[in-house]
Amino acid sequence: MPKKTSQPDFEKALAELESLVENLERGELPLEETLKQFERGIELTRSCQKALQAAEQRVEILLADSETETTKPYDEAGE
């Protein structure tokens, strides 16, 4: 069984972060709510950064693996 994490996936985290930024930019929230939303925004930012770093590492691994493999030219005739 795959291990579940409490962190939302990247797209959901990013959408929530964008919504938080919009709310904070309006400047209509009381100070305490502003601080709560700012803290949540920091959590989401860190979560997104971790997801992006993990994706970058996967891409680097895939590219490194593909560099070690030899490629053959495509032969349309199937020879």
Secondary structure, 3 states (H helix, E strand, C coil): CCCCCCCCCHHHHHHHHHHHHHHHHHCCCCHHHHHHHHHHHHHHHHHHHHHHHHHHHHHHHHHHHHHHCCCCCCCCCCC
